[in-house]
Each structure stands twice: as C-alpha cells, then as structure tokens.
Amino acid sequence: MGAKLTVIENRCNDDIEIRVWVPPARPDRFHSIIRIEANGGWKEVNSKNFIHADATILNDDDEFVSSTMLMIYVDGVYTGYYFLPIHLVKYAKVICDINDDELFVIQGIKPTFNFCRFK
C-alpha cells in the first residue's frame, strides 16, 4: 500500500506555516515546518512524515494514535488552530482560508477515490 497523501491549499492573503509539534515538547520546539504561499499556494503532504515513533497515546477504543499536532501560524503568529495527522488522512484536500469575520477556517474535502489524485 502506498502512503496516504493530501493537498493543503492556502487561500489566505498571507503566507501560512504549519508546524509539526509533538507533545509534551514546548510549542516552540517543533519538528518541521510546512510553508505555503498566499493566494492559492499548495503543498502535497505525505501523512507518514508526521507520525513520531515515541509520540503515541491511547484513544477511547484503546488504539494507538499519534499525538503529533499540526499547528497553524499566519504571518508568524499562532492562530489557535491545529489538527492531527489522523484527521488529515481523511481528506484529499484541506483548504485553509480566512472568512469575512477574519476567523481562520479549515475545510476538508473528502476524497472520491483513495488511490489517485487528479490535477
């Protein structure tokens, strides 16, 4: 089986950074940064890159899931929004946008096929 891929698209007017952070590390001790340019910039992401071997927790079903968090920064400032890699793999595309109220919006588009992606 191949790796699960998704596309993250930035529709904001500002560049965004997605920082990969593994608790209990401090928020400024991130493992990597994904930078996406403003106004339609996009990155294809392999979700396996976000799973840290030592960062696992048990969920309610006693399954091990990654506790890695993807924290979103706009213009170098943390927005208060984050998502987990386990949520990321559910979508073929994740759109990051700012609505009319200047609130950060993350919208997922579910894939029709999980074995290919059309450009």
Biopython code that builds the backbone (N, CA, C, O; Angstrom):
import numpy as np
from Bio.PDB.StructureBuilder import StructureBuilder

atoms = [
    (1, "MET", "N", (0.837, -1.177, 0.000)),
    (1, "MET", "CA", (0.000, 0.000, 0.000)),
    (1, "MET", "C", (0.883, 1.241, 0.000)),
    (1, "MET", "O", (1.911, 1.274, 0.677)),
    (2, "GLY", "N", (0.495, 2.240, -0.740)),
    (2, "GLY", "CA", (1.258, 3.471, -0.787)),
    (2, "GLY", "C", (0.945, 4.360, 0.404)),
    (2, "GLY", "O", (0.041, 4.088, 1.195)),
    (3, "ALA", "N", (1.711, 5.415, 0.503)),
    (3, "ALA", "CA", (1.488, 6.363, 1.590)),
    (3, "ALA", "C", (0.235, 7.174, 1.304)),
    (3, "ALA", "O", (-0.140, 7.376, 0.149)),
    (4, "LYS", "N", (-0.410, 7.639, 2.375)),
    (4, "LYS", "CA", (-1.598, 8.476, 2.206)),
    (4, "LYS", "C", (-1.139, 9.902, 1.970)),
    (4, "LYS", "O", (-0.354, 10.457, 2.739)),
    (5, "LEU", "N", (-1.648, 10.490, 0.884)),
    (5, "LEU", "CA", (-1.284, 11.848, 0.516)),
    (5, "LEU", "C", (-2.500, 12.746, 0.595)),
    (5, "LEU", "O", (-3.632, 12.294, 0.423)),
    (6, "THR", "N", (-2.263, 14.001, 0.852)),
    (6, "THR", "CA", (-3.307, 15.001, 0.757)),
    (6, "THR", "C", (-2.670, 16.275, 0.224)),
    (6, "THR", "O", (-1.447, 16.391, 0.150)),
    (7, "VAL", "N", (-3.504, 17.212, -0.140)),
    (7, "VAL", "CA", (-3.037, 18.507, -0.608)),
    (7, "VAL", "C", (-3.555, 19.555, 0.356)),
    (7, "VAL", "O", (-4.736, 19.564, 0.701)),
    (8, "ILE", "N", (-2.670, 20.436, 0.791)),
    (8, "ILE", "CA", (-3.078, 21.552, 1.638)),
    (8, "ILE", "C", (-2.965, 22.814, 0.795)),
    (8, "ILE", "O", (-1.891, 23.147, 0.293)),
    (9, "GLU", "N", (-4.080, 23.509, 0.649)),
    (9, "GLU", "CA", (-4.134, 24.722, -0.171)),
    (9, "GLU", "C", (-4.376, 25.922, 0.721)),
    (9, "GLU", "O", (-5.200, 25.864, 1.634)),
    (10, "ASN", "N", (-3.664, 27.012, 0.465)),
    (10, "ASN", "CA", (-3.783, 28.242, 1.247)),
    (10, "ASN", "C", (-4.508, 29.289, 0.413)),
    (10, "ASN", "O", (-3.972, 29.776, -0.582)),
    (11, "ARG", "N", (-5.728, 29.635, 0.820)),
    (11, "ARG", "CA", (-6.485, 30.676, 0.129)),
    (11, "ARG", "C", (-6.447, 32.007, 0.877)),
    (11, "ARG", "O", (-7.158, 32.945, 0.517)),
    (12, "CYS", "N", (-5.621, 32.086, 1.915)),
    (12, "CYS", "CA", (-5.478, 33.333, 2.667)),
    (12, "CYS", "C", (-4.669, 34.343, 1.856)),
    (12, "CYS", "O", (-4.011, 33.994, 0.876)),
    (13, "ASN", "N", (-4.735, 35.599, 2.287)),
    (13, "ASN", "CA", (-3.909, 36.639, 1.671)),
    (13, "ASN", "C", (-2.502, 36.653, 2.258)),
    (13, "ASN", "O", (-1.628, 37.359, 1.755)),
    (14, "ASP", "N", (-2.275, 35.875, 3.322)),
    (14, "ASP", "CA", (-0.968, 35.809, 3.974)),
    (14, "ASP", "C", (-0.394, 34.411, 3.842)),
    (14, "ASP", "O", (-1.129, 33.427, 3.753)),
    (15, "ASP", "N", (0.927, 34.337, 3.830)),
    (15, "ASP", "CA", (1.583, 33.031, 3.852)),
    (15, "ASP", "C", (1.252, 32.340, 5.178)),
    (15, "ASP", "O", (1.103, 33.001, 6.206)),
    (16, "ILE", "N", (1.138, 31.012, 5.150)),
    (16, "ILE", "CA", (0.915, 30.280, 6.394)),
    (16, "ILE", "C", (2.053, 29.287, 6.600)),
    (16, "ILE", "O", (2.728, 28.862, 5.661)),
    (17, "GLU", "N", (2.233, 28.940, 7.861)),
    (17, "GLU", "CA", (3.174, 27.898, 8.238)),
    (17, "GLU", "C", (2.406, 26.860, 9.035)),
    (17, "GLU", "O", (1.580, 27.201, 9.882)),
    (18, "ILE", "N", (2.677, 25.602, 8.762)),
    (18, "ILE", "CA", (2.125, 24.528, 9.573)),
    (18, "ILE", "C", (3.317, 23.877, 10.258)),
    (18, "ILE", "O", (4.196, 23.316, 9.604)),
    (19, "ARG", "N", (3.335, 23.960, 11.580)),
    (19, "ARG", "CA", (4.460, 23.425, 12.344)),
    (19, "ARG", "C", (4.064, 22.088, 12.951)),
    (19, "ARG", "O", (3.000, 21.949, 13.554)),
    (20, "VAL", "N", (4.933, 21.123, 12.779)),
    (20, "VAL", "CA", (4.701, 19.783, 13.319)),
    (20, "VAL", "C", (5.244, 19.773, 14.739)),
    (20, "VAL", "O", (6.437, 19.981, 14.964)),
    (21, "TRP", "N", (4.361, 19.532, 15.687)),
    (21, "TRP", "CA", (4.689, 19.639, 17.101)),
    (21, "TRP", "C", (4.272, 18.364, 17.809)),
    (21, "TRP", "O", (3.166, 17.864, 17.604)),
    (22, "VAL", "N", (5.157, 17.838, 18.642)),
    (22, "VAL", "CA", (4.884, 16.591, 19.351)),
    (22, "VAL", "C", (4.859, 16.863, 20.851)),
    (22, "VAL", "O", (5.896, 17.174, 21.437)),
    (23, "PRO", "N", (3.677, 16.750, 21.488)),
    (23, "PRO", "CA", (3.613, 16.910, 22.946)),
    (23, "PRO", "C", (4.464, 15.850, 23.631)),
    (23, "PRO", "O", (4.574, 14.748, 23.093)),
    (24, "PRO", "N", (5.058, 16.106, 24.754)),
    (24, "PRO", "CA", (4.918, 17.274, 25.624)),
    (24, "PRO", "C", (5.948, 18.366, 25.368)),
    (24, "PRO", "O", (6.190, 19.193, 26.246)),
    (25, "ALA", "N", (6.547, 18.388, 24.207)),
    (25, "ALA", "CA", (7.526, 19.428, 23.890)),
    (25, "ALA", "C", (6.870, 20.805, 23.920)),
    (25, "ALA", "O", (5.656, 20.932, 23.758)),
    (26, "ARG", "N", (7.686, 21.828, 24.129)),
    (26, "ARG", "CA", (7.164, 23.193, 24.121)),
    (26, "ARG", "C", (6.734, 23.557, 22.695)),
    (26, "ARG", "O", (7.281, 23.016, 21.734)),
    (27, "PRO", "N", (5.762, 24.467, 22.545)),
    (27, "PRO", "CA", (5.296, 24.830, 21.199)),
    (27, "PRO", "C", (6.363, 25.434, 20.298)),
    (27, "PRO", "O", (6.212, 25.423, 19.077)),
    (28, "ASP", "N", (7.440, 25.963, 20.875)),
    (28, "ASP", "CA", (8.499, 26.499, 20.025)),
    (28, "ASP", "C", (9.534, 25.428, 19.664)),
    (28, "ASP", "O", (10.509, 25.723, 18.973)),
    (29, "ARG", "N", (9.331, 24.192, 20.124)),
    (29, "ARG", "CA", (10.230, 23.078, 19.802)),
    (29, "ARG", "C", (9.537, 22.153, 18.798)),
    (29, "ARG", "O", (9.183, 21.020, 19.126)),
    (30, "PHE", "N", (9.353, 22.638, 17.595)),
    (30, "PHE", "CA", (8.655, 21.862, 16.580)),
    (30, "PHE", "C", (9.643, 21.024, 15.787)),
    (30, "PHE", "O", (10.838, 21.319, 15.756)),
    (31, "HIS", "N", (9.135, 19.975, 15.146)),
    (31, "HIS", "CA", (9.992, 19.057, 14.398)),
    (31, "HIS", "C", (10.243, 19.511, 12.967)),
    (31, "HIS", "O", (11.331, 19.303, 12.431)),
    (32, "SER", "N", (9.249, 20.126, 12.349)),
    (32, "SER", "CA", (9.417, 20.615, 10.984)),
    (32, "SER", "C", (8.373, 21.678, 10.692)),
    (32, "SER", "O", (7.412, 21.845, 11.444)),
    (33, "ILE", "N", (8.571, 22.397, 9.589)),
    (33, "ILE", "CA", (7.650, 23.453, 9.172)),
    (33, "ILE", "C", (7.280, 23.223, 7.713)),
    (33, "ILE", "O", (8.132, 22.923, 6.877)),
    (34, "ILE", "N", (5.979, 23.372, 7.427)),
    (34, "ILE", "CA", (5.498, 23.362, 6.049)),
    (34, "ILE", "C", (5.082, 24.796, 5.745)),
    (34, "ILE", "O", (4.171, 25.323, 6.385)),
    (35, "ARG", "N", (5.734, 25.431, 4.781)),
    (35, "ARG", "CA", (5.387, 26.798, 4.408)),
    (35, "ARG", "C", (4.579, 26.769, 3.120)),
    (35, "ARG", "O", (4.962, 26.116, 2.149)),
    (36, "ILE", "N", (3.441, 27.494, 3.120)),
    (36, "ILE", "CA", (2.569, 27.536, 1.957)),
    (36, "ILE", "C", (2.305, 28.993, 1.610)),
    (36, "ILE", "O", (1.858, 29.772, 2.451)),
    (37, "GLU", "N", (2.584, 29.349, 0.370)),
    (37, "GLU", "CA", (2.426, 30.732, -0.067)),
    (37, "GLU", "C", (0.961, 31.145, -0.088)),
    (37, "GLU", "O", (0.063, 30.305, -0.139)),
    (38, "ALA", "N", (0.738, 32.456, -0.048)),
    (38, "ALA", "CA", (-0.614, 33.018, -0.030)),
    (38, "ALA", "C", (-1.310, 32.852, -1.377)),
    (38, "ALA", "O", (-0.685, 32.550, -2.393)),
    (39, "ASN", "N", (-2.611, 33.058, -1.348)),
    (39, "ASN", "CA", (-3.446, 33.145, -2.545)),
    (39, "ASN", "C", (-3.344, 31.942, -3.466)),
    (39, "ASN", "O", (-2.985, 32.071, -4.636)),
    (40, "GLY", "N", (-3.658, 30.785, -2.936)),
    (40, "GLY", "CA", (-3.726, 29.590, -3.776)),
    (40, "GLY", "C", (-2.483, 28.729, -3.791)),
    (40, "GLY", "O", (-2.429, 27.749, -4.534)),
    (41, "GLY", "N", (-1.483, 29.062, -2.997)),
    (41, "GLY", "CA", (-0.316, 28.195, -2.901)),
    (41, "GLY", "C", (-0.720, 26.857, -2.293)),
    (41, "GLY", "O", (-1.658, 26.798, -1.498)),
    (42, "TRP", "N", (-0.026, 25.785, -2.656)),
    (42, "TRP", "CA", (-0.407, 24.474, -2.140)),
    (42, "TRP", "C", (0.830, 23.601, -1.970)),
    (42, "TRP", "O", (1.870, 23.836, -2.586)),
    (43, "LYS", "N", (0.690, 22.594, -1.122)),
    (43, "LYS", "CA", (1.738, 21.591, -0.890)),
    (43, "LYS", "C", (1.088, 20.226, -0.842)),
    (43, "LYS", "O", (0.020, 20.057, -0.253)),
    (44, "GLU", "N", (1.729, 19.259, -1.457)),
    (44, "GLU", "CA", (1.297, 17.866, -1.327)),
    (44, "GLU", "C", (2.014, 17.291, -0.115)),
    (44, "GLU", "O", (3.226, 17.447, 0.033)),
    (45, "VAL", "N", (1.258, 16.627, 0.749)),
    (45, "VAL", "CA", (1.791, 16.190, 2.034)),
    (45, "VAL", "C", (1.644, 14.682, 2.183)),
    (45, "VAL", "O", (0.578, 14.124, 1.923)),
    (46, "ASN", "N", (2.718, 14.032, 2.601)),
    (46, "ASN", "CA", (2.684, 12.618, 2.941)),
    (46, "ASN", "C", (2.471, 12.524, 4.441)),
    (46, "ASN", "O", (3.322, 12.951, 5.220)),
    (47, "SER", "N", (1.342, 11.967, 4.848)),
    (47, "SER", "CA", (0.993, 11.975, 6.270)),
    (47, "SER", "C", (1.931, 11.125, 7.123)),
    (47, "SER", "O", (1.996, 11.323, 8.337)),
    (48, "LYS", "N", (2.660, 10.184, 6.519)),
    (48, "LYS", "CA", (3.599, 9.367, 7.295)),
    (48, "LYS", "C", (4.732, 10.198, 7.879)),
    (48, "LYS", "O", (5.353, 9.796, 8.863)),
    (49, "ASN", "N", (5.004, 11.344, 7.285)),
    (49, "ASN", "CA", (6.075, 12.203, 7.781)),
    (49, "ASN", "C", (5.754, 12.819, 9.134)),
    (49, "ASN", "O", (6.655, 13.325, 9.803)),
    (50, "PHE", "N", (4.478, 12.789, 9.560)),
    (50, "PHE", "CA", (4.080, 13.455, 10.784)),
    (50, "PHE", "C", (3.965, 12.517, 11.973)),
    (50, "PHE", "O", (3.706, 12.971, 13.087)),
    (51, "ILE", "N", (4.149, 11.243, 11.769)),
    (51, "ILE", "CA", (3.965, 10.295, 12.859)),
    (51, "ILE", "C", (5.307, 10.070, 13.539)),
    (51, "ILE", "O", (6.237, 9.532, 12.938)),
    (52, "HIS", "N", (5.397, 10.479, 14.772)),
    (52, "HIS", "CA", (6.624, 10.381, 15.553)),
    (52, "HIS", "C", (6.595, 9.072, 16.330)),
    (52, "HIS", "O", (5.599, 8.764, 16.985)),
    (53, "ALA", "N", (7.666, 8.306, 16.266)),
    (53, "ALA", "CA", (7.689, 6.956, 16.842)),
    (53, "ALA", "C", (7.404, 6.940, 18.347)),
    (53, "ALA", "O", (6.764, 6.014, 18.844)),
    (54, "ASP", "N", (7.872, 7.954, 19.071)),
    (54, "ASP", "CA", (7.710, 7.963, 20.523)),
    (54, "ASP", "C", (6.454, 8.701, 20.981)),
    (54, "ASP", "O", (6.186, 8.767, 22.181)),
    (55, "ALA", "N", (5.687, 9.250, 20.058)),
    (55, "ALA", "CA", (4.543, 10.083, 20.432)),
    (55, "ALA", "C", (3.240, 9.362, 20.127)),
    (55, "ALA", "O", (2.566, 9.665, 19.143)),
    (56, "THR", "N", (2.892, 8.409, 20.976)),
    (56, "THR", "CA", (1.632, 7.694, 20.787)),
    (56, "THR", "C", (0.816, 7.760, 22.067)),
    (56, "THR", "O", (1.361, 7.783, 23.170)),
    (57, "ILE", "N", (-0.485, 7.788, 21.902)),
    (57, "ILE", "CA", (-1.401, 7.802, 23.033)),
    (57, "ILE", "C", (-2.520, 6.819, 22.747)),
    (57, "ILE", "O", (-2.724, 6.423, 21.600)),
    (58, "LEU", "N", (-3.236, 6.428, 23.771)),
    (58, "LEU", "CA", (-4.384, 5.548, 23.587)),
    (58, "LEU", "C", (-5.643, 6.402, 23.470)),
    (58, "LEU", "O", (-5.863, 7.315, 24.266)),
    (59, "ASN", "N", (-6.467, 6.095, 22.467)),
    (59, "ASN", "CA", (-7.741, 6.791, 22.383)),
    (59, "ASN", "C", (-8.801, 6.017, 23.151)),
    (59, "ASN", "O", (-8.471, 5.070, 23.864)),
    (60, "ASP", "N", (-10.066, 6.398, 23.021)),
    (60, "ASP", "CA", (-11.144, 5.754, 23.782)),
    (60, "ASP", "C", (-11.329, 4.283, 23.428)),
    (60, "ASP", "O", (-11.843, 3.510, 24.237)),
    (61, "ASP", "N", (-10.908, 3.887, 22.213)),
    (61, "ASP", "CA", (-11.041, 2.497, 21.782)),
    (61, "ASP", "C", (-9.787, 1.684, 22.050)),
    (61, "ASP", "O", (-9.633, 0.587, 21.511)),
    (62, "ASP", "N", (-8.885, 2.209, 22.878)),
    (62, "ASP", "CA", (-7.612, 1.568, 23.201)),
    (62, "ASP", "C", (-6.756, 1.298, 21.972)),
    (62, "ASP", "O", (-6.035, 0.302, 21.915)),
    (63, "GLU", "N", (-6.840, 2.192, 20.988)),
    (63, "GLU", "CA", (-5.977, 2.113, 19.817)),
    (63, "GLU", "C", (-4.878, 3.159, 19.971)),
    (63, "GLU", "O", (-5.100, 4.226, 20.543)),
    (64, "PHE", "N", (-3.698, 2.845, 19.459)),
    (64, "PHE", "CA", (-2.617, 3.816, 19.487)),
    (64, "PHE", "C", (-2.799, 4.796, 18.337)),
    (64, "PHE", "O", (-2.963, 4.391, 17.187)),
    (65, "VAL", "N", (-2.770, 6.060, 18.645)),
    (65, "VAL", "CA", (-2.838, 7.107, 17.633)),
    (65, "VAL", "C", (-1.711, 8.091, 17.896)),
    (65, "VAL", "O", (-1.237, 8.217, 19.025)),
    (66, "SER", "N", (-1.295, 8.773, 16.870)),
    (66, "SER", "CA", (-0.223, 9.735, 17.023)),
    (66, "SER", "C", (-0.712, 10.958, 17.781)),
    (66, "SER", "O", (-1.821, 11.436, 17.546)),
    (67, "SER", "N", (0.112, 11.464, 18.687)),
    (67, "SER", "CA", (-0.243, 12.690, 19.382)),
    (67, "SER", "C", (0.446, 13.889, 18.736)),
    (67, "SER", "O", (0.461, 14.980, 19.307)),
    (68, "THR", "N", (1.005, 13.693, 17.568)),
    (68, "THR", "CA", (1.587, 14.797, 16.825)),
    (68, "THR", "C", (0.488, 15.777, 16.440)),
    (68, "THR", "O", (-0.604, 15.367, 16.046)),
    (69, "MET", "N", (0.774, 17.070, 16.552)),
    (69, "MET", "CA", (-0.194, 18.101, 16.184)),
    (69, "MET", "C", (0.398, 18.970, 15.091)),
    (69, "MET", "O", (1.595, 19.256, 15.091)),
    (70, "LEU", "N", (-0.447, 19.385, 14.164)),
    (70, "LEU", "CA", (-0.045, 20.339, 13.134)),
    (70, "LEU", "C", (-0.634, 21.687, 13.536)),
    (70, "LEU", "O", (-1.844, 21.895, 13.446)),
    (71, "MET", "N", (0.224, 22.596, 13.977)),
    (71, "MET", "CA", (-0.220, 23.892, 14.482)),
    (71, "MET", "C", (-0.081, 24.918, 13.368)),
    (71, "MET", "O", (0.929, 24.941, 12.665)),
    (72, "ILE", "N", (-1.092, 25.769, 13.203)),
    (72, "ILE", "CA", (-1.150, 26.682, 12.072)),
    (72, "ILE", "C", (-0.778, 28.094, 12.504)),
    (72, "ILE", "O", (-1.328, 28.632, 13.465)),
    (73, "TYR", "N", (0.161, 28.680, 11.778)),
    (73, "TYR", "CA", (0.627, 30.044, 12.021)),
    (73, "TYR", "C", (0.369, 30.871, 10.765)),
    (73, "TYR", "O", (0.649, 30.423, 9.653)),
    (74, "VAL", "N", (-0.165, 32.075, 10.944)),
    (74, "VAL", "CA", (-0.337, 33.027, 9.847)),
    (74, "VAL", "C", (0.509, 34.240, 10.166)),
    (74, "VAL", "O", (0.367, 34.860, 11.219)),
    (75, "ASP", "N", (1.389, 34.565, 9.242)),
    (75, "ASP", "CA", (2.268, 35.720, 9.428)),
    (75, "ASP", "C", (3.096, 35.596, 10.701)),
    (75, "ASP", "O", (3.363, 36.594, 11.370)),
    (76, "GLY", "N", (3.507, 34.363, 11.041)),
    (76, "GLY", "CA", (4.361, 34.118, 12.189)),
    (76, "GLY", "C", (3.653, 34.063, 13.528)),
    (76, "GLY", "O", (4.309, 33.900, 14.557)),
    (77, "VAL", "N", (2.319, 34.195, 13.548)),
    (77, "VAL", "CA", (1.561, 34.213, 14.799)),
    (77, "VAL", "C", (0.663, 32.980, 14.856)),
    (77, "VAL", "O", (-0.040, 32.674, 13.893)),
    (78, "TYR", "N", (0.690, 32.277, 15.984)),
    (78, "TYR", "CA", (-0.138, 31.082, 16.153)),
    (78, "TYR", "C", (-1.607, 31.465, 16.139)),
    (78, "TYR", "O", (-2.016, 32.387, 16.844)),
    (79, "THR", "N", (-2.400, 30.766, 15.344)),
    (79, "THR", "CA", (-3.817, 31.100, 15.177)),
    (79, "THR", "C", (-4.705, 30.477, 16.232)),
    (79, "THR", "O", (-5.858, 30.882, 16.379)),
    (80, "GLY", "N", (-4.195, 29.496, 16.977)),
    (80, "GLY", "CA", (-5.036, 28.771, 17.916)),
    (80, "GLY", "C", (-5.696, 27.562, 17.292)),
    (80, "GLY", "O", (-6.450, 26.852, 17.957)),
    (81, "TYR", "N", (-5.421, 27.319, 16.014)),
    (81, "TYR", "CA", (-5.992, 26.181, 15.312)),
    (81, "TYR", "C", (-4.932, 25.115, 15.092)),
    (81, "TYR", "O", (-3.767, 25.424, 14.844)),
    (82, "TYR", "N", (-5.343, 23.869, 15.184)),
    (82, "TYR", "CA", (-4.448, 22.757, 14.902)),
    (82, "TYR", "C", (-5.292, 21.584, 14.440)),
    (82, "TYR", "O", (-6.504, 21.550, 14.652)),
    (83, "PHE", "N", (-4.636, 20.626, 13.808)),
    (83, "PHE", "CA", (-5.298, 19.370, 13.508)),
    (83, "PHE", "C", (-4.293, 18.251, 13.630)),
    (83, "PHE", "O", (-3.083, 18.481, 13.623)),
    (84, "LEU", "N", (-4.798, 17.040, 13.742)),
    (84, "LEU", "CA", (-3.957, 15.862, 13.928)),
    (84, "LEU", "C", (-3.770, 15.140, 12.605)),
    (84, "LEU", "O", (-4.662, 15.186, 11.758)),
    (85, "PRO", "N", (-2.633, 14.472, 12.399)),
    (85, "PRO", "CA", (-2.425, 13.723, 11.165)),
    (85, "PRO", "C", (-3.506, 12.678, 10.907)),
    (85, "PRO", "O", (-3.828, 12.395, 9.754)),
    (86, "ILE", "N", (-4.072, 12.099, 11.976)),
    (86, "ILE", "CA", (-5.110, 11.094, 11.792)),
    (86, "ILE", "C", (-6.353, 11.712, 11.137)),
    (86, "ILE", "O", (-7.093, 11.014, 10.443)),
    (87, "HIS", "N", (-6.589, 13.012, 11.351)),
    (87, "HIS", "CA", (-7.682, 13.704, 10.679)),
    (87, "HIS", "C", (-7.287, 14.083, 9.256)),
    (87, "HIS", "O", (-8.125, 14.088, 8.354)),
    (88, "LEU", "N", (-6.024, 14.397, 9.060)),
    (88, "LEU", "CA", (-5.541, 14.829, 7.754)),
    (88, "LEU", "C", (-5.724, 13.756, 6.693)),
    (88, "LEU", "O", (-6.054, 14.069, 5.549)),
    (89, "VAL", "N", (-5.516, 12.491, 7.058)),
    (89, "VAL", "CA", (-5.585, 11.424, 6.056)),
    (89, "VAL", "C", (-7.010, 11.137, 5.612)),
    (89, "VAL", "O", (-7.208, 10.377, 4.664)),
    (90, "LYS", "N", (-8.004, 11.716, 6.263)),
    (90, "LYS", "CA", (-9.392, 11.515, 5.840)),
    (90, "LYS", "C", (-9.743, 12.358, 4.623)),
    (90, "LYS", "O", (-10.775, 12.128, 3.992)),
    (91, "TYR", "N", (-8.907, 13.322, 4.286)),
    (91, "TYR", "CA", (-9.238, 14.278, 3.242)),
    (91, "TYR", "C", (-8.277, 14.190, 2.074)),
    (91, "TYR", "O", (-7.086, 13.932, 2.249)),
    (92, "ALA", "N", (-8.814, 14.410, 0.868)),
    (92, "ALA", "CA", (-7.969, 14.519, -0.310)),
    (92, "ALA", "C", (-7.414, 15.929, -0.407)),
    (92, "ALA", "O", (-6.395, 16.160, -1.058)),
    (93, "LYS", "N", (-8.083, 16.867, 0.239)),
    (93, "LYS", "CA", (-7.646, 18.246, 0.167)),
    (93, "LYS", "C", (-8.086, 18.969, 1.434)),
    (93, "LYS", "O", (-9.213, 18.781, 1.892)),
    (94, "VAL", "N", (-7.226, 19.782, 1.996)),
    (94, "VAL", "CA", (-7.554, 20.614, 3.145)),
    (94, "VAL", "C", (-7.355, 22.052, 2.698)),
    (94, "VAL", "O", (-6.276, 22.415, 2.231)),
    (95, "ILE", "N", (-8.382, 22.868, 2.838)),
    (95, "ILE", "CA", (-8.302, 24.262, 2.421)),
    (95, "ILE", "C", (-8.223, 25.134, 3.661)),
    (95, "ILE", "O", (-9.043, 25.007, 4.570)),
    (96, "CYS", "N", (-7.233, 26.023, 3.699)),
    (96, "CYS", "CA", (-7.072, 26.970, 4.788)),
    (96, "CYS", "C", (-7.454, 28.347, 4.268)),
    (96, "CYS", "O", (-6.920, 28.806, 3.259)),
    (97, "ASP", "N", (-8.366, 28.994, 4.950)),
    (97, "ASP", "CA", (-8.885, 30.268, 4.474)),
    (97, "ASP", "C", (-9.240, 31.144, 5.668)),
    (97, "ASP", "O", (-9.320, 30.663, 6.798)),
    (98, "ILE", "N", (-9.451, 32.425, 5.414)),
    (98, "ILE", "CA", (-9.935, 33.350, 6.443)),
    (98, "ILE", "C", (-11.261, 33.906, 5.942)),
    (98, "ILE", "O", (-11.342, 34.422, 4.828)),
    (99, "ASN", "N", (-12.316, 33.800, 6.779)),
    (99, "ASN", "CA", (-13.635, 34.247, 6.342)),
    (99, "ASN", "C", (-13.804, 35.749, 6.536)),
    (99, "ASN", "O", (-12.857, 36.440, 6.911)),
    (100, "ASP", "N", (-15.004, 36.252, 6.283)),
    (100, "ASP", "CA", (-15.272, 37.692, 6.357)),
    (100, "ASP", "C", (-15.062, 38.263, 7.758)),
    (100, "ASP", "O", (-14.765, 39.449, 7.901)),
    (101, "ASP", "N", (-15.211, 37.433, 8.791)),
    (101, "ASP", "CA", (-15.017, 37.886, 10.165)),
    (101, "ASP", "C", (-13.567, 37.777, 10.611)),
    (101, "ASP", "O", (-13.265, 37.911, 11.797)),
    (102, "GLU", "N", (-12.657, 37.531, 9.649)),
    (102, "GLU", "CA", (-11.229, 37.375, 9.935)),
    (102, "GLU", "C", (-10.939, 36.165, 10.816)),
    (102, "GLU", "O", (-9.920, 36.138, 11.506)),
    (103, "LEU", "N", (-11.822, 35.159, 10.806)),
    (103, "LEU", "CA", (-11.582, 33.930, 11.547)),
    (103, "LEU", "C", (-10.975, 32.896, 10.609)),
    (103, "LEU", "O", (-11.372, 32.778, 9.449)),
    (104, "PHE", "N", (-10.017, 32.158, 11.124)),
    (104, "PHE", "CA", (-9.330, 31.149, 10.322)),
    (104, "PHE", "C", (-10.243, 29.942, 10.135)),
    (104, "PHE", "O", (-10.843, 29.462, 11.097)),
    (105, "VAL", "N", (-10.348, 29.453, 8.907)),
    (105, "VAL", "CA", (-11.259, 28.359, 8.577)),
    (105, "VAL", "C", (-10.470, 27.227, 7.936)),
    (105, "VAL", "O", (-9.684, 27.441, 7.013)),
    (106, "ILE", "N", (-10.691, 26.033, 8.439)),
    (106, "ILE", "CA", (-10.116, 24.838, 7.817)),
    (106, "ILE", "C", (-11.269, 24.011, 7.287)),
    (106, "ILE", "O", (-12.184, 23.654, 8.029)),
    (107, "GLN", "N", (-11.222, 23.710, 6.002)),
    (107, "GLN", "CA", (-12.304, 22.955, 5.374)),
    (107, "GLN", "C", (-11.703, 21.739, 4.693)),
    (107, "GLN", "O", (-10.747, 21.866, 3.928)),
    (108, "GLY", "N", (-12.241, 20.583, 4.957)),
    (108, "GLY", "CA", (-11.759, 19.361, 4.326)),
    (108, "GLY", "C", (-12.678, 18.936, 3.205)),
    (108, "GLY", "O", (-13.898, 19.050, 3.318)),
    (109, "ILE", "N", (-12.100, 18.449, 2.124)),
    (109, "ILE", "CA", (-12.871, 17.905, 1.023)),
    (109, "ILE", "C", (-12.601, 16.411, 0.981)),
    (109, "ILE", "O", (-11.461, 15.995, 0.775)),
    (110, "LYS", "N", (-13.618, 15.609, 1.171)),
    (110, "LYS", "CA", (-13.424, 14.154, 1.228)),
    (110, "LYS", "C", (-13.072, 13.612, -0.151)),
    (110, "LYS", "O", (-13.602, 14.082, -1.158)),
    (111, "PRO", "N", (-12.185, 12.631, -0.201)),
    (111, "PRO", "CA", (-11.783, 12.077, -1.497)),
    (111, "PRO", "C", (-12.879, 11.193, -2.084)),
    (111, "PRO", "O", (-13.640, 10.547, -1.363)),
    (112, "THR", "N", (-12.936, 11.185, -3.408)),
    (112, "THR", "CA", (-13.815, 10.258, -4.105)),
    (112, "THR", "C", (-13.106, 8.926, -4.296)),
    (112, "THR", "O", (-13.708, 7.862, -4.154)),
    (113, "PHE", "N", (-11.821, 8.998, -4.620)),
    (113, "PHE", "CA", (-11.006, 7.803, -4.788)),
    (113, "PHE", "C", (-9.796, 7.928, -3.882)),
    (113, "PHE", "O", (-9.236, 9.018, -3.763)),
    (114, "ASN", "N", (-9.378, 6.851, -3.242)),
    (114, "ASN", "CA", (-8.221, 6.943, -2.362)),
    (114, "ASN", "C", (-6.952, 6.417, -3.011)),
    (114, "ASN", "O", (-5.914, 6.341, -2.354)),
    (115, "PHE", "N", (-7.010, 6.053, -4.278)),
    (115, "PHE", "CA", (-5.818, 5.519, -4.917)),
    (115, "PHE", "C", (-5.209, 6.448, -5.946)),
    (115, "PHE", "O", (-4.157, 6.132, -6.502)),
    (116, "CYS", "N", (-5.836, 7.587, -6.221)),
    (116, "CYS", "CA", (-5.254, 8.516, -7.178)),
    (116, "CYS", "C", (-5.736, 9.926, -6.872)),
    (116, "CYS", "O", (-6.702, 10.129, -6.137)),
    (117, "ARG", "N", (-5.051, 10.874, -7.444)),
    (117, "ARG", "CA", (-5.427, 12.282, -7.284)),
    (117, "ARG", "C", (-5.322, 12.940, -8.640)),
    (117, "ARG", "O", (-4.305, 12.800, -9.320)),
    (118, "PHE", "N", (-6.355, 13.655, -9.042)),
    (118, "PHE", "CA", (-6.360, 14.339, -10.324)),
    (118, "PHE", "C", (-5.942, 15.784, -10.131)),
    (118, "PHE", "O", (-6.332, 16.432, -9.160)),
    (119, "LYS", "N", (-5.139, 16.284, -11.072)),
    (119, "LYS", "CA", (-4.738, 17.688, -11.023)),
    (119, "LYS", "C", (-5.597, 18.461, -11.993)),
    (119, "LYS", "O", (-5.440, 19.675, -12.125)),
]
sb = StructureBuilder()
sb.init_structure("model")
sb.init_model(0)
sb.init_chain("A")
sb.init_seg("    ")
for serial, (resi, resn, name, xyz) in enumerate(atoms, 1):
    if name == "N":
        sb.init_residue(resn, " ", resi, " ")
    sb.init_atom(name, np.array(xyz, "f"), 0.0, 1.0, " ", f" {name:<3s}", serial, name[0])
structure = sb.get_structure()
